[in-house]
Amino acid sequence: MKTVDDLLSAVLAGELGPDPAELTATSVFWIHHGTRLAGGNVTYLNQYVLTRVGGSFGGCAFEAGEIGPGICEEASGSPLATLLRDAPRPLRMAALDAYLAARRPHREAADAEAVTLPAGPPEVRAVARDAAIAGLLDIERGAKVALIGVVNPLVAAIRERGGHPLPCDFNLRTTQWGDPVSTDMHEVLDAADAVVATGMTLSNGTFDTILARCRERGVPLIVYAQSGSAVARAFLGAGVTALSAEPFPFSQFSAEPTALYRYRAAPREKREKDGS
């Protein structure tokens, strides 16, 4: 599959598992969350819509005002296929994520490496999370790394691995250290030796563009996903080089140890040998 719409069509056609018309979105809920890490100068404001299907959750962040909490009453209890076809894009992505996560939970995936984030305050957990994400980067010192969706601890983690961050974000103008943040995704994609992108690109519709550009240039693409972590996993080895998947409940909502799951695409030689 080349695009998210291809994946969505395959799910609706029942090609990847149970017919979603026979599954129920047991609950749909909406979270508005704000946080400022100690020593930082940025208050991160995030909105999420989440969907539960059986024993799994799917989630997707969205821009402020894009959907409201009333969506919870309207969508809870709906057939999953209805949300996949007719819901606003963030909820469609959350429903798709829930479907794929229910089919193969991250906690049961044989190819996933579980990384436990330590108990503690947000600063400790954020640094551990972003170090785990940066650990998926296989770069030479001085490599330019496009960071699409800026989180300050991840900027620091990329630098610690010897990379030169090229930050890009719609909502930030500078990093914590005063680095300019581009609003032009194409500018950083064309200059990068590697790309790290947030799962929120699934919500705003830019994921397919990033995926295609990285394929064209042969550039590694690492996705760090709370939004659509199981959706991004579907493209592992097909444009996505590595993935940090963090299913709900996300790390910022707990002070206890929680897990994220790291995936790496199989080397090309192994995929060809296996016929995949």
LUMKETOR-251750 format. One record per residue (C-alpha): residue number from 1; residue in one letter; y, x, z. Coordinates in steps of 0.5 Angstrom, whole numbers, plus 500, padded with zeros to 3 digits. Layout:
! residues N
num, residuo, yy, xx, zz
NUM, A, Y, X, Z
...
//
This chain:
! residues 276
num, residuo, yy, xx, zz
1, M, 500, 500, 500
2, K, 507, 503, 498
3, T, 511, 498, 502
4, V, 512, 494, 508
5, D, 512, 487, 504
6, D, 505, 490, 501
7, L, 502, 490, 508
8, L, 505, 483, 509
9, S, 502, 480, 503
10, A, 495, 483, 505
11, V, 495, 481, 512
12, L, 498, 474, 509
13, A, 492, 474, 504
14, G, 487, 475, 510
15, E, 485, 482, 506
16, L, 486, 486, 513
17, G, 482, 482, 518
18, P, 483, 474, 521
19, D, 487, 469, 517
20, P, 494, 469, 521
21, A, 494, 462, 520
22, E, 488, 461, 525
23, L, 492, 465, 530
24, T, 497, 463, 535
25, A, 504, 467, 537
26, T, 502, 465, 544
27, S, 509, 467, 547
28, V, 515, 470, 543
29, F, 521, 473, 548
30, W, 527, 476, 547
31, I, 530, 482, 551
32, H, 537, 485, 552
33, H, 537, 492, 555
34, G, 542, 497, 556
35, T, 542, 504, 560
36, R, 546, 510, 561
37, L, 542, 516, 562
38, A, 545, 521, 568
39, G, 550, 526, 565
40, G, 550, 522, 558
41, N, 556, 519, 555
42, V, 553, 514, 551
43, T, 551, 507, 554
44, Y, 545, 505, 549
45, L, 545, 497, 548
46, N, 538, 495, 545
47, Q, 535, 488, 543
48, Y, 528, 486, 542
49, V, 524, 481, 540
50, L, 517, 481, 542
51, T, 511, 477, 540
52, R, 504, 476, 544
53, V, 497, 475, 540
54, G, 491, 475, 544
55, G, 491, 481, 548
56, S, 496, 485, 544
57, F, 504, 485, 544
58, G, 508, 486, 538
59, G, 516, 488, 538
60, C, 522, 490, 534
61, A, 529, 492, 536
62, F, 535, 489, 532
63, E, 542, 489, 531
64, A, 546, 485, 536
65, G, 548, 478, 534
66, E, 542, 478, 529
67, I, 538, 473, 533
68, G, 539, 470, 539
69, P, 534, 468, 545
70, G, 533, 461, 542
71, I, 528, 464, 538
72, C, 523, 464, 544
73, E, 523, 456, 544
74, E, 523, 455, 537
75, A, 517, 460, 535
76, S, 513, 460, 541
77, G, 506, 457, 540
78, S, 507, 457, 532
79, P, 501, 459, 528
80, L, 502, 467, 526
81, A, 502, 466, 519
82, T, 509, 461, 520
83, L, 512, 467, 523
84, L, 510, 472, 518
85, R, 513, 468, 512
86, D, 519, 464, 515
87, A, 522, 468, 521
88, P, 528, 472, 521
89, R, 526, 479, 519
90, P, 526, 482, 526
91, L, 521, 477, 528
92, R, 517, 478, 522
93, M, 516, 485, 524
94, A, 514, 483, 531
95, A, 509, 478, 529
96, L, 506, 483, 524
97, D, 506, 489, 529
98, A, 502, 484, 534
99, Y, 497, 482, 528
100, L, 496, 489, 527
101, A, 496, 491, 534
102, A, 491, 486, 536
103, R, 486, 488, 530
104, R, 486, 495, 533
105, P, 490, 496, 539
106, H, 493, 503, 540
107, R, 489, 504, 547
108, E, 482, 503, 543
109, A, 484, 508, 537
110, A, 479, 514, 536
111, D, 485, 517, 532
112, A, 490, 516, 537
113, E, 492, 522, 542
114, A, 494, 518, 549
115, V, 500, 522, 552
116, T, 502, 520, 559
117, L, 509, 519, 561
118, P, 510, 521, 568
119, A, 513, 516, 574
120, G, 520, 517, 575
121, P, 527, 516, 573
122, P, 529, 514, 566
123, E, 532, 521, 565
124, V, 525, 524, 567
125, R, 521, 519, 563
126, A, 526, 520, 557
127, V, 525, 527, 556
128, A, 518, 527, 557
129, R, 517, 522, 551
130, D, 522, 525, 547
131, A, 518, 532, 548
132, A, 512, 529, 546
133, I, 515, 526, 539
134, A, 518, 533, 538
135, G, 511, 536, 539
136, L, 509, 532, 532
137, L, 514, 537, 529
138, D, 511, 543, 525
139, I, 517, 546, 523
140, E, 519, 553, 522
141, R, 525, 556, 526
142, G, 532, 553, 523
143, A, 529, 548, 519
144, K, 533, 542, 518
145, V, 531, 535, 521
146, A, 534, 529, 519
147, L, 534, 524, 525
148, I, 535, 517, 523
149, G, 536, 513, 530
150, V, 540, 518, 535
151, V, 537, 519, 542
152, N, 540, 525, 545
153, P, 534, 527, 549
154, L, 531, 528, 542
155, V, 536, 532, 539
156, A, 535, 537, 545
157, A, 528, 537, 544
158, I, 528, 538, 536
159, R, 533, 544, 538
160, E, 528, 547, 543
161, R, 523, 547, 537
162, G, 528, 551, 533
163, G, 530, 545, 529
164, H, 537, 544, 526
165, P, 538, 536, 527
166, L, 542, 532, 522
167, P, 543, 526, 526
168, C, 544, 519, 523
169, D, 546, 513, 526
170, F, 550, 506, 524
171, N, 552, 506, 532
172, L, 554, 513, 534
173, R, 559, 517, 532
174, T, 557, 524, 535
175, T, 552, 526, 540
176, Q, 552, 528, 547
177, W, 554, 535, 545
178, G, 559, 533, 540
179, D, 555, 534, 534
180, P, 558, 529, 528
181, V, 553, 523, 526
182, S, 552, 521, 519
183, T, 552, 514, 517
184, D, 549, 516, 510
185, M, 542, 516, 511
186, H, 541, 519, 503
187, E, 545, 525, 505
188, V, 541, 527, 511
189, L, 534, 525, 507
190, D, 536, 529, 501
191, A, 538, 535, 506
192, A, 532, 535, 510
193, D, 526, 539, 511
194, A, 523, 534, 515
195, V, 525, 527, 517
196, V, 524, 524, 524
197, A, 526, 516, 524
198, T, 525, 510, 529
199, G, 521, 504, 528
200, M, 528, 500, 528
201, T, 528, 502, 520
202, L, 523, 497, 520
203, S, 528, 492, 522
204, N, 534, 494, 518
205, G, 530, 494, 512
206, T, 531, 502, 511
207, F, 523, 504, 512
208, D, 521, 503, 505
209, T, 527, 507, 502
210, I, 525, 513, 507
211, L, 518, 513, 506
212, A, 519, 513, 498
213, R, 524, 519, 499
214, C, 520, 523, 503
215, R, 514, 522, 499
216, E, 518, 524, 493
217, R, 520, 530, 496
218, G, 514, 532, 499
219, V, 518, 532, 506
220, P, 514, 531, 513
221, L, 516, 524, 516
222, I, 515, 523, 523
223, V, 516, 516, 526
224, Y, 517, 514, 533
225, A, 516, 507, 534
226, Q, 517, 502, 540
227, S, 519, 497, 534
228, G, 513, 496, 529
229, S, 508, 502, 532
230, A, 502, 499, 529
231, V, 506, 497, 522
232, A, 508, 504, 522
233, R, 501, 507, 523
234, A, 499, 503, 517
235, F, 502, 508, 513
236, L, 499, 514, 516
237, G, 497, 519, 511
238, A, 501, 515, 506
239, G, 508, 518, 507
240, V, 508, 518, 514
241, T, 505, 525, 517
242, A, 505, 523, 524
243, L, 507, 517, 529
244, S, 509, 517, 536
245, A, 507, 509, 538
246, E, 509, 506, 544
247, P, 507, 499, 545
248, F, 510, 494, 550
249, P, 512, 495, 556
250, F, 516, 500, 553
251, S, 517, 506, 558
252, Q, 524, 504, 559
253, F, 522, 498, 563
254, S, 518, 502, 568
255, A, 518, 507, 573
256, E, 510, 508, 573
257, P, 506, 512, 569
258, T, 505, 509, 562
259, A, 502, 512, 555
260, L, 505, 513, 548
261, Y, 500, 515, 543
262, R, 501, 520, 538
263, Y, 497, 520, 531
264, R, 497, 525, 526
265, A, 495, 524, 518
266, A, 489, 528, 516
267, P, 490, 534, 512
268, R, 490, 532, 505
269, E, 483, 536, 503
270, K, 480, 532, 509
271, R, 482, 525, 506
272, E, 480, 527, 499
273, K, 473, 529, 501
274, D, 473, 522, 505
275, G, 475, 518, 499
276, S, 481, 516, 503
//
